[in-house]
Amino acid sequence: MELLKDERLDDLEYKNIKIIQNKNYFCFGIDSILLTDFAKEIKENSKCIDLGTGNGILAILLSAKTSLEKIYGIEIQEKLADLAKRNVILNNMEQKVEILNENVKNLLNIFSKNSFDYVITNPPYKKEGTGIKNENIEKLIARHEIKANLNDFIDISYKLLKDKGTFYMVHRTERLVDILFELRKNKLEPKEIKFVFANSNEAPKLVLIKAIKNAKSFLKIDKPLYIYDEKGNYTKDILKIYNKI
């Protein structure tokens, strides 16, 4: 597939998956890779929806790691949605991955309530009006809650999930109280939390969260995940996720 201006091709070194990225848009980071590993227990022949798919990395990688039947990637930005569609074609996943250019707040106009087994999301981390704003509009929308906020993502997740369906999210630890509040308010019970540390000398900046619709309360805190060791190299846990060992 021919690359356009400002695009590059990244090899994920997993099942020959390649992702086109554009430097002018928000590019995926390790958080997306960690989230797909966190959610890899997704069951066979299930239906999943990825809210805020960006260039399609979550939907494509999760499809490769699991035996799900179908995953829909939802992206509000038309240019990013088009890029995600190209990535689906590039990886020959048209039968399992479908990209839709839509706001998450409008999804009940497309899908029925209680129709998905799983929701996965890497939503904008920053509240509108916070953080650095010297970015182009594409990156602003990806990083800030401009088009949809945390409650919008969680509210629609509850409505789309089947009873006892599973919700997976990666987010910043600074928003953890907001996340847990919104999850319980929307009857998505937090069941598992994993904190992600850059290294053992820093506080965690990322958190992986699993919640289940209409479940009873019981929360498990996983052992922490460290990205780098004391020498600045990837830890064994990260190398396993990247299939390096």
C-alpha positions as CSV (number, residue, x, y, z in Angstrom):
1,M,0.0,0.0,0.0
2,E,1.4,3.4,-1.0
3,L,2.1,5.8,1.8
4,L,0.9,9.4,1.7
5,K,2.8,12.5,2.8
6,D,3.8,12.5,6.5
7,E,3.0,8.8,6.8
8,R,5.2,6.0,8.0
9,L,4.8,2.2,8.3
10,D,5.4,0.6,11.7
11,D,6.0,-3.1,12.0
12,L,4.4,-4.4,15.3
13,E,6.5,-7.6,14.9
14,Y,3.5,-9.7,15.8
15,K,1.8,-11.9,13.2
16,N,3.2,-9.6,10.5
17,I,0.9,-6.8,11.5
18,K,1.8,-3.3,10.2
19,I,0.3,0.0,11.0
20,I,0.4,3.2,9.0
21,Q,0.8,6.3,11.1
22,N,0.7,10.0,10.3
23,K,2.9,12.3,12.3
24,N,0.1,15.0,12.1
25,Y,-2.3,12.8,14.0
26,F,-2.1,11.2,17.4
27,C,0.1,8.1,17.1
28,F,-0.3,5.1,19.3
29,G,2.0,4.4,22.2
30,I,2.7,1.5,24.5
31,D,-0.6,2.0,26.3
32,S,-2.5,0.5,23.3
33,I,-0.1,-2.5,23.3
34,L,-0.6,-3.0,27.0
35,L,-4.4,-2.8,26.8
36,T,-4.6,-5.4,24.1
37,D,-2.5,-7.8,26.2
38,F,-4.7,-7.0,29.3
39,A,-7.8,-7.9,27.2
40,K,-6.4,-10.9,25.4
41,E,-8.7,-13.3,27.4
42,I,-11.6,-12.2,25.2
43,K,-13.6,-15.3,24.4
44,E,-14.0,-17.0,21.0
45,N,-16.8,-15.9,18.6
46,S,-17.6,-12.8,20.7
47,K,-18.5,-9.3,19.5
48,C,-16.4,-6.3,20.6
49,I,-16.4,-2.6,20.1
50,D,-13.4,-0.3,20.3
51,L,-14.4,3.3,21.3
52,G,-12.0,5.9,19.9
53,T,-10.0,3.5,17.7
54,G,-7.7,6.2,16.2
55,N,-5.7,4.5,13.4
56,G,-7.2,1.2,14.3
57,I,-4.4,-0.2,16.4
58,L,-6.5,-1.6,19.2
59,A,-9.1,-3.3,16.9
60,I,-6.5,-4.8,14.6
61,L,-4.2,-6.1,17.3
62,L,-6.9,-7.4,19.5
63,S,-8.4,-9.2,16.5
64,A,-5.0,-10.8,15.9
65,K,-4.5,-11.8,19.6
66,T,-8.0,-13.3,20.1
67,S,-10.6,-15.4,18.3
68,L,-13.3,-12.8,18.5
69,E,-16.0,-12.9,15.8
70,K,-16.2,-9.2,15.0
71,I,-14.8,-5.9,16.3
72,Y,-16.1,-2.4,15.4
73,G,-13.6,0.5,15.7
74,I,-15.4,3.8,16.3
75,E,-13.5,7.0,15.4
76,I,-15.0,10.5,15.3
77,Q,-12.3,12.1,13.2
78,E,-12.9,11.4,9.5
79,K,-9.2,11.5,8.5
80,L,-8.2,9.1,11.3
81,A,-11.1,6.8,10.5
82,D,-10.0,6.6,6.8
83,L,-6.5,5.8,8.0
84,A,-7.9,3.0,10.2
85,K,-9.8,1.6,7.3
86,R,-6.6,1.5,5.2
87,N,-4.8,-0.3,8.1
88,V,-7.6,-2.9,8.2
89,I,-7.2,-3.5,4.5
90,L,-3.4,-3.5,4.8
91,N,-3.6,-6.4,7.3
92,N,-6.4,-8.3,5.5
93,M,-8.8,-8.0,8.3
94,E,-11.9,-6.7,6.5
95,Q,-13.9,-9.8,7.6
96,K,-13.3,-9.3,11.3
97,V,-12.7,-5.5,11.8
98,E,-15.0,-2.7,10.7
99,I,-14.3,1.0,11.1
100,L,-17.1,3.5,11.6
101,N,-16.6,7.3,11.5
102,E,-19.0,8.3,14.3
103,N,-19.2,10.0,17.7
104,V,-19.5,7.5,20.6
105,K,-22.5,9.5,21.8
106,N,-24.5,8.5,18.7
107,L,-23.9,4.8,18.7
108,L,-27.4,3.8,19.8
109,N,-28.5,5.1,16.4
110,I,-26.4,2.3,14.8
111,F,-26.3,-0.6,17.4
112,S,-28.9,-2.1,19.6
113,K,-28.6,-2.0,23.4
114,N,-27.1,-5.0,25.0
115,S,-25.5,-6.2,21.8
116,F,-21.8,-6.5,22.6
117,D,-19.8,-9.0,24.7
118,Y,-16.8,-6.6,25.2
119,V,-16.0,-2.9,25.1
120,I,-12.4,-1.8,24.9
121,T,-11.2,1.8,24.9
122,N,-8.2,4.1,25.1
123,P,-10.1,7.4,25.4
124,P,-8.8,11.0,25.5
125,Y,-7.0,11.4,28.8
126,K,-7.3,15.1,29.5
127,K,-10.3,17.0,30.6
128,E,-11.3,19.8,28.2
129,G,-9.5,23.0,29.1
130,T,-6.5,21.3,30.8
131,G,-3.0,20.4,29.7
132,I,-0.9,21.8,26.8
133,K,-3.0,23.2,24.0
134,N,-0.3,24.1,21.4
135,E,-1.4,21.1,19.2
136,N,-3.2,20.7,15.9
137,I,-7.0,20.0,16.1
138,E,-6.5,16.3,15.4
139,K,-4.2,15.8,18.3
140,L,-6.4,18.0,20.6
141,I,-9.4,15.9,19.9
142,A,-7.5,12.7,20.5
143,R,-6.0,13.9,23.8
144,H,-8.7,16.0,25.3
145,E,-12.4,15.4,26.1
146,I,-13.6,17.9,23.4
147,K,-16.1,15.7,21.5
148,A,-16.9,13.2,24.3
149,N,-16.0,13.0,27.9
150,L,-15.2,10.2,30.3
151,N,-18.9,9.8,31.3
152,D,-19.9,9.6,27.6
153,F,-17.5,6.7,27.0
154,I,-18.6,4.8,30.1
155,D,-22.3,5.5,29.7
156,I,-22.5,4.2,26.1
157,S,-20.4,1.2,27.2
158,Y,-23.0,0.2,29.7
159,K,-25.8,0.6,27.2
160,L,-24.0,-1.4,24.5
161,L,-22.8,-4.3,26.7
162,K,-24.8,-7.4,27.3
163,D,-25.5,-8.3,31.0
164,K,-22.2,-9.4,32.6
165,G,-20.4,-8.0,29.5
166,T,-16.8,-6.9,30.1
167,F,-15.3,-3.4,29.8
168,Y,-11.5,-2.8,29.3
169,M,-9.9,0.7,29.6
170,V,-6.4,2.2,29.8
171,H,-6.2,5.7,31.3
172,R,-4.0,8.0,33.3
173,T,-3.7,7.3,37.1
174,E,-4.6,11.0,37.8
175,R,-8.1,10.2,36.6
176,L,-8.6,7.0,38.6
177,V,-11.1,8.5,41.1
178,D,-13.2,9.9,38.2
179,I,-13.0,6.6,36.4
180,L,-14.1,4.5,39.4
181,F,-16.9,6.9,40.2
182,E,-18.3,6.9,36.7
183,L,-18.0,3.1,36.3
184,R,-20.0,2.4,39.5
185,K,-22.5,5.2,38.7
186,N,-23.1,3.4,35.3
187,K,-23.3,-0.1,36.9
188,L,-20.0,-1.2,35.5
189,E,-18.4,-2.8,38.5
190,P,-14.6,-2.5,38.7
191,K,-13.1,-6.0,39.0
192,E,-9.4,-5.7,38.2
193,I,-6.8,-2.9,38.2
194,K,-3.2,-3.0,37.1
195,F,-0.9,-0.1,37.6
196,V,1.8,0.5,35.0
197,F,5.2,2.1,36.0
198,A,7.8,3.4,33.7
199,N,10.4,2.0,36.3
200,S,10.7,1.2,39.9
201,N,11.7,4.7,40.8
202,E,8.7,6.5,39.5
203,A,5.0,6.6,40.4
204,P,2.6,4.9,38.0
205,K,1.2,7.0,35.2
206,L,-1.0,4.5,33.5
207,V,-3.7,2.2,34.8
208,L,-5.5,-0.7,33.2
209,I,-9.0,-1.4,34.3
210,K,-11.5,-4.2,33.8
211,A,-15.1,-3.8,34.8
212,I,-18.2,-6.0,34.4
213,K,-21.8,-4.9,33.8
214,N,-24.2,-5.5,36.7
215,A,-21.6,-7.5,38.6
216,K,-21.2,-7.8,42.4
217,S,-18.5,-5.8,44.0
218,F,-15.1,-7.4,44.3
219,L,-11.9,-5.7,43.2
220,K,-8.6,-7.4,42.4
221,I,-5.4,-5.3,42.3
222,D,-2.9,-7.1,40.0
223,K,0.9,-7.0,40.6
224,P,2.4,-3.9,39.0
225,L,3.8,-3.8,35.5
226,Y,7.2,-2.2,35.0
227,I,8.2,-1.1,31.5
228,Y,11.9,-0.6,32.1
229,D,14.5,-2.2,34.4
230,E,17.2,-0.4,36.3
231,K,19.4,-0.4,33.2
232,G,16.7,1.3,31.0
233,N,15.9,-1.9,29.1
234,Y,12.5,-3.4,28.7
235,T,11.6,-5.8,31.5
236,K,10.8,-9.4,30.9
237,D,7.1,-8.8,31.3
238,I,7.2,-6.2,28.5
239,L,9.4,-8.4,26.3
240,K,6.8,-11.2,26.7
241,I,4.0,-8.8,25.7
242,Y,6.1,-7.9,22.6
243,N,6.8,-11.6,22.0
244,K,10.5,-11.1,22.3
245,I,11.1,-14.0,24.7
